[in-house]
Amino acid sequence: MRKYILISLLLFYNTIFCQVVVNGKIKSNDGKELQFVNIGIKNKNIGTVSDENGKFSLKIDNSKTNEILTFSYVGFEELNIKIENVLKSNNKEFILTQKTIDLSDVIIVATKATELEIGTKSYSSMVAGYVRANNDKNKDIQEFAKKIKLKKPSEILNVNINLFNVNVDSTRFRINFYNIKDKLPFEKINTENIILKQKVENGWNKFDLTEYNLTFANPLFITIEYIPEKLDEKEPFRYSGQLFGESITRSSSLGLGT
C-alpha cells in the first residue's frame, strides 16, 4: 500500500511542476525577421525576447497554458494567442502586422531653442538597483523608468543613467517612451525601435538620441530597457538610485512595474 501511495505522490508532484516550451520565429507581414520582440503573459512576469534572428524559446508552467501569449513590438500591431492553441497547432512562425500610423500636423514655432537637463541629476550608490542574474528558465529584459514632466513640445536629445559595479565592456539597451495611466507607464508612444549597443562604465552613461528626432509635448516615462545577450551571464552592472522619489523597474517583458 505504501508503494502505491508514494508513486501517486510522485506523479502528482511531476504534474504540478511540468513545463511546456513555446518556441519559433517572429516575422513581419513582409517576411522580415523581427529582433528583440517582447513576448510574454501580461502582468504575470513570465516573458522573454526574440534574438537577432527573430527566434525565441519560452518555458511556461503547465498550469498557465490557458493564458494568452502576447507579442509586442514598436510599430506593429500586438499579437495575442492562447497558449494551448499554439501548442495544439504546433505553430513555429508568428507574423506581426505593421501599424498604419496617422501623422499629426506639425507646427513649427520660430523661437530660439534652449537646452535643459531634466529628470534626476544626482544619485546615491547607497540606494542600488540590481540587474538580476538570468535564471535557467527564460532570458528576459530589465527595464528602468523615469517620469519626465514636460509642459511644451520638447526634443529629447539624450538619456542618461548612472551605473556602478560594471562588469562588462559594452551591452545592449532599448530606449522606450510611454504615456501615463494611473501614475505608471502605460503604452509605448515612440514609433520605431531604438536599440543601442555601446560601451558602459562606472558613473553616468549617455545614450545619444539626436538622430531620432524625438519630440513630445506631454508628461511621459522614459525607460532604458536592458536586453541581455545570453542566458547565463553574470550580473553586468548595478544602477544607482535616489534617496527620495519614485523608482520604477520591471524584470519581465509585459510584466508589472514596481
N, C-alpha and C positions, 0 to 999 in steps of 0.2 A: 504493500500500500504506500509506503513512504517513497519508493522509487517513482511511482506514478505521480505523486504529488510534486516531487522535485522536478520531474520532466515537464509537468504542466506549468510550474512557476517559471522555468527557463524559457519555455515557448512564449509565455505572456511577456516576459522581460524583453525578449528579442523583438516582439511585435511592437511594443511601445517605442523602442529606440531605433526602429528601422528607418532608413533614409532612402529617398529616391533622388535621382540625378536628372536634372533637365539641362541639356546642352544643345549646341547648334551654332549657327552663324546668322548674323543680322545684316541685312542689306537694305538699301534704299529701293524705292519703286523703280528707279532707273538702273538697278543692278550693281551699284557701288557698295562695297563693304563698309560698314559703319564702325569706327573705332571708339572705344570708351563710352558706349551706351550704358546708362544706368538701368539695371534690371533688378527687380525685387518685388516683395509683397509690401504694399503701402502700410506704413506705420507699425510694422511688425519687426523691424530691424533685422530683416533677412534679405540679403542682396549681394550683388556682385557688379562688375563692369566687364564689358567685352574688351578683348585685346586689340592690338594693332591691325589684326586681320578680320575683325568682326566676330571672332569666336568667343564663346563663353561656356562655363560649366557652373551650375548652381546646385548645391546639395540642400535638400529640404526634408524636414521631418515628415514621415508618412502621415502624421495627423494633420498636416497643412495642405494636403492635395486638393481639398475643396476650396482653397483660397484662389484669388485672382493674381496672376503674374503680370506685372506691368513693365513695359519697355518705354523709357523716356529719353528723348534726345532733342536738343535745341534745334528748332527749325522744322521739326517733324511732328505729325500727329501722334499722340500717345497710343500705344497698342496694349490692349488688355485681353488676356486669355485665361480661362480657367485651367489650373494646373492639371487636373485629372483629364481634361480634354487633350492637352498637349501630350500626355503620356499615352493615352489611348491611340492617338493618331500617329505617334512616333515621328512627329514633325521635327525636322532638323534645320529648317530655314524659316526665318522670321523677317517679314517685309514691313518696313516703316514707310509711310506716305508723307511726302513733303507738304508742309503747310502752305496755304496761299496767304500771303501777308499783304494787307492793305496799308500802303504808306500814307501817313497823315501829311497834311500840308506843312511845309517847312517855312517858318517865319524867321527871317534874318533881321536881327536888331543891330544897327550900326552904332554900337557903343564899345568903348575900349575894354578888352577883356582883362580881368585880374585873376591871378593865380592864388588860391587859398589852400592851405593844408587843413583838412577836416578829419574828424574821427579821433581815435586815440593817438596821442603824441608821446605818451610816456608809458612805462611798463614796469613791472616788478618781477624779477626772476624767482621771487619767493612764492608767487602765485603761478603755478605751471599747468599747462595743458599737455596731456600725453597723447602721442600717436600710438595707439595700442598695437602691439605686435599682432600680425595676422595669424589667426589660428589655422588649424588644419581643415577647417570646414569650407570657407569661401574667401576669395580675395575681394576686398571691397575698399571703399573710399573713407576718407576722414575730411570733414568739411567744417571750416571755421567761419562764423558770420559776424558782421559788424553793421549796426544800423547807422545810416547816414541821413542827416536831416537837411535835405535840400529845400530851398524856397523859391528858386527860379531856375530856368534852363541852365545847366552846367555840364561842361565836358569833363569826363573823368580821364585824367592823363596817366595816372599810375596808382597802383595799390601797394601798400607796404605791410609787412608782418615781421615781428621780432621773434627770432629763433635762438635757442641755445642747445647745448649738448648735441650739436650737429655731427652726425657720424657718416655722412655721405658727401660726395663731391657735388653731384647735381641730382635733381629729381624733377618730377613732372607734376604740374598743377593745372587745374582748370579754374578760370575766373568766371563767377556767375553773378547775376543781378536778379533780385527777387522783389516783387511788390510785397505789401504788408497786409496781413489779416490777423486779427486778434493778437497783435504785437509780435507776431512771428513771421519768418519768411514764408511766402505762400506759393506764388507761381513765378517761374523764370520769365524775365522780360527782355533779356538780350536775344537777338535774332540769329546769332551764329555762335558756334563753339569757339571759345578762346582757350586753347590748350598751349601751355608754355613749358618748355623744358629748359632749365637754366641752373647755373651754379648757385649753391646756397652756402651760407656761412653764419657763424655766430654773430648776432646783432641784427640790425634792420636789413631786410631784404626787399628790394624794389622790383615790381613787375610793371614793365613799361607797356602802356595800353594806347599810346598815341595813334598808332596805325589803324585802330578800330573805330575811330570817330564815335565815341560813346557819349551821347548827350541825353540827360534825364532832367525832369523838372520837379519831381515829387520825391518825398522821403522814400528810401528803399534800403534793402540789405545788400551789401556787397559780401560775397563769400569767396574764400580760397579753398578749393577742393583738391586735396592731395590724392593722387592716383598712384598706388604702389605698382612697382614693375614686376614683382614676383611674390609668390605666396608666403615664403618662409623667411622674409627679410627681418633683420633685427630692427629695433626702434631707430628710425632715421634721424629724428630730431624731437625736441620739445618746443612748445611755443610759450612765450611769456604772457602772463595775464595781467589784469587790472586789480588793484586792491579794492576799488569800488566800481560799481557799474555792472551792466549785464554782459554775459558771455554766452554765446550760443554755439554749440557744436553738435555734429552728429557723426556717427561712425558706421552708417549703413546707407546704401543707395535707397532712396524713397523712404528712409526711416524717419523717426521722430527726432527733432532737435531738442537739446536740453541745455 
